[in-house]
């Protein structure tokens, strides 16, 4: 909390009490998902200020957590914070998710990073068979949900759970979307950097009968 409240922290939330609810409690809510509690290797995409990845690394000292972030300034802040806190099970990968080269992960996490189809494309190639994507989301409309399910099916994922977060201040609309890797991800994914967001995989649009 002190690190996130300090000047220069890459977050707009500065009040310690808000940080406790908006960042710390929100990150820990992911531990409601069994796949996350049981993981041995986690990749946190778009980690930014280490959320939720650094919080999870502190809570799960037996787990290796790779904080994936493409902005150099944020990477530097996370490295300094990891060193200052003495968290030896977390490290920073300063790279885009599409360019990450690592051994497969048990779980990929993403918090407030993008639409569900984008997250599925980022995560699927990084997961081992049977691994899981856990995505922190606010309200998701019907179109995004349909696109997410279609993208998941195309990428070898299947939605396992949609879990509302146990209420705390600010969590009323928070949900955890859990996708399991059930088949190999086809060759060619992820596409080159930027394409997942620019041209996301979508569900076919059904025309109303005339």
C-alpha positions in Angstrom: 0.0 0.0 0.0 2.8 2.4 0.8 4.5 1.7 -2.5 1.3 2.4 -4.4 0.6 5.6 -2.4 4.1 7.0 -3.0 4.8 9.7 -5.6 5.7 8.2 -9.0 3.6 5.0 -8.6 1.9 4.2 -11.9 -1.7 4.5 -10.6 -4.2 7.3 -10.3 -5.4 6.1 -6.9 -3.3 7.7 -4.2 -5.4 7.5 -1.0 -4.3 4.5 1.1 -7.8 3.4 2.0 -8.9 3.5 -1.7 -5.7 1.6 -2.6 -6.7 -1.1 -0.1 -10.1 -1.6 -1.7 -9.6 -0.6 -5.3 -6.2 -2.4 -5.8 -5.3 -4.8 -3.0 -8.7 -6.3 -2.2 -9.6 -6.4 -5.9 -6.4 -8.3 -6.7 -6.9 -10.8 -3.8 -10.4 -11.5 -5.0 -8.8 -13.7 -7.7 -7.9 -16.2 -5.0 -11.5 -17.3 -5.0 -10.7 -19.2 -8.2 -9.2 -22.6 -7.4 -7.0 -22.6 -10.5 -5.2 -19.5 -9.3 -4.7 -20.8 -5.8 -3.2 -24.0 -7.1 -1.0 -22.5 -9.8 2.8 -22.8 -9.8 3.6 -20.3 -12.6 1.5 -17.2 -13.3 1.9 -14.6 -16.0 0.2 -11.3 -15.2 -0.5 -9.4 -18.5 -0.4 -5.6 -18.6 0.8 -5.6 -15.0 1.3 -1.9 -14.8 1.6 -1.2 -11.1 1.9 -5.0 -10.3 -1.8 -5.5 -10.2 -2.9 -8.2 -9.6 0.4 -10.0 -10.1 2.6 -8.5 -7.4 -0.1 -8.7 -4.8 -0.6 -12.4 -5.7 3.2 -13.0 -5.6 3.3 -11.6 -2.0 0.3 -13.7 -1.0 1.5 -16.9 -2.8 5.3 -17.1 -2.0 5.6 -20.6 -3.5 4.4 -19.4 -6.9 6.6 -17.9 -9.7 4.9 -14.8 -11.0 6.0 -13.1 -14.2 4.8 -9.5 -14.5 4.4 -8.7 -18.2 4.4 -5.0 -19.1 5.4 -3.2 -22.3 5.9 0.3 -20.9 9.5 0.8 -19.7 8.7 3.3 -17.0 6.2 0.9 -15.4 8.7 -2.0 -15.7 11.3 0.1 -13.9 8.9 0.9 -11.1 7.9 -2.7 -10.6 11.5 -3.9 -10.5 12.4 -1.3 -7.9 9.3 -2.2 -5.8 10.0 -5.9 -6.1 13.5 -5.2 -4.8 12.4 -2.9 -2.1 9.8 -5.4 -0.8 12.1 -8.3 -1.1 9.7 -10.4 -3.2 11.9 -13.1 -4.6 9.2 -15.0 -6.5 8.3 -12.2 -8.9 10.1 -10.9 -11.9 9.3 -8.4 -14.7 9.2 -9.2 -18.4 9.3 -5.9 -20.2 7.6 -7.0 -23.4 4.3 -7.1 -25.2 2.2 -10.1 -24.5 2.4 -11.1 -28.2 6.2 -11.2 -28.0 6.6 -13.0 -24.7 8.7 -16.1 -25.0 8.4 -18.3 -21.8 7.7 -21.8 -20.8 3.9 -22.4 -20.6 2.1 -21.0 -17.6 -0.5 -22.6 -15.3 -2.5 -19.4 -15.2 -2.6 -16.1 -17.0 -4.1 -13.1 -15.2 -5.3 -9.8 -16.7 -7.0 -7.0 -14.8 -8.7 -4.1 -16.7 -6.6 -4.8 -19.7 -8.9 -5.2 -22.7 -12.0 -6.9 -24.1 -12.5 -10.6 -23.7 -11.6 -11.6 -27.3 -8.3 -9.7 -26.9 -7.5 -11.3 -23.6 -8.2 -14.8 -25.0 -5.8 -14.2 -27.9 -3.1 -12.9 -25.6 -3.4 -15.7 -23.1 -4.1 -18.9 -25.1 -0.6 -19.3 -26.6 1.0 -18.8 -23.2 -1.0 -21.4 -21.3 -0.2 -25.1 -20.9 -2.9 -27.6 -21.7 -5.4 -27.4 -18.9 -4.2 -24.0 -17.8 -6.5 -21.1 -17.1 -7.1 -17.5 -18.0 -8.5 -15.4 -15.1 -9.7 -12.0 -16.3 -10.8 -9.3 -13.9 -13.7 -7.4 -15.6 -16.3 -4.8 -14.8 -19.7 -5.0 -16.6 -19.5 -7.0 -19.8 -22.3 -6.4 -22.4 -23.8 -9.2 -24.5 -21.8 -8.4 -27.6 -18.4 -8.6 -25.7 -19.5 -11.8 -24.0 -20.5 -13.4 -27.4 -17.2 -12.3 -29.0 -15.3 -13.6 -26.0 -16.9 -17.0 -26.2 -16.3 -17.2 -30.0 -12.7 -16.1 -29.7 -12.1 -18.7 -26.9 -13.5 -21.5 -29.0 -11.2 -20.5 -31.9 -8.2 -20.4 -29.7 -8.6 -23.7 -27.8 -10.2 -22.2 -24.7 -13.6 -22.8 -23.1 -15.3 -20.7 -20.4 -15.3 -22.5 -17.2 -16.8 -20.0 -14.8 -18.2 -16.5 -14.5 -17.7 -15.6 -10.9 -19.1 -12.4 -9.3 -16.7 -10.9 -6.8 -17.7 -11.0 -3.1 -18.8 -7.4 -2.4 -16.4 -4.9 -0.9 -16.4 -1.1 -1.6 -16.2 -0.6 -5.3 -16.7 -4.3 -6.3 -20.4 -4.3 -7.0 -20.0 -4.9 -10.7 -16.7 -6.8 -10.6 -16.6 -10.3 -12.2 -13.9 -12.9 -12.7 -14.0 -14.6 -16.1 -12.3 -18.0 -16.1 -11.4 -19.8 -19.3 -9.7 -23.2 -19.4 -7.3 -24.3 -22.2 -9.0 -27.4 -23.6 -7.3 -27.8 -27.0 -4.1 -26.6 -28.7 -4.0 -23.0 -29.9 -3.9 -22.9 -33.7 -0.7 -21.8 -35.4 -0.6 -18.1 -36.2 -1.7 -16.9 -32.7 -1.2 -14.5 -31.3 -1.1 -12.3 -34.4 1.5 -9.6 -34.7 1.5 -6.9 -32.0 -1.6 -4.7 -32.0 -3.7 -6.9 -34.2 -5.7 -8.6 -31.4 -7.0 -5.2 -30.3 -7.3 -3.7 -33.8 -9.1 -6.6 -35.4 -10.4 -8.8 -32.5 -11.9 -12.2 -33.1 -15.7 -11.8 -33.1 -18.9 -13.9 -33.1 -20.9 -14.0 -36.4 -23.6 -11.4 -36.4 -27.0 -13.0 -36.9 -29.5 -11.1 -39.0 -33.0 -11.0 -37.9 -35.5 -13.0 -39.9 -37.6 -10.9 -42.3 
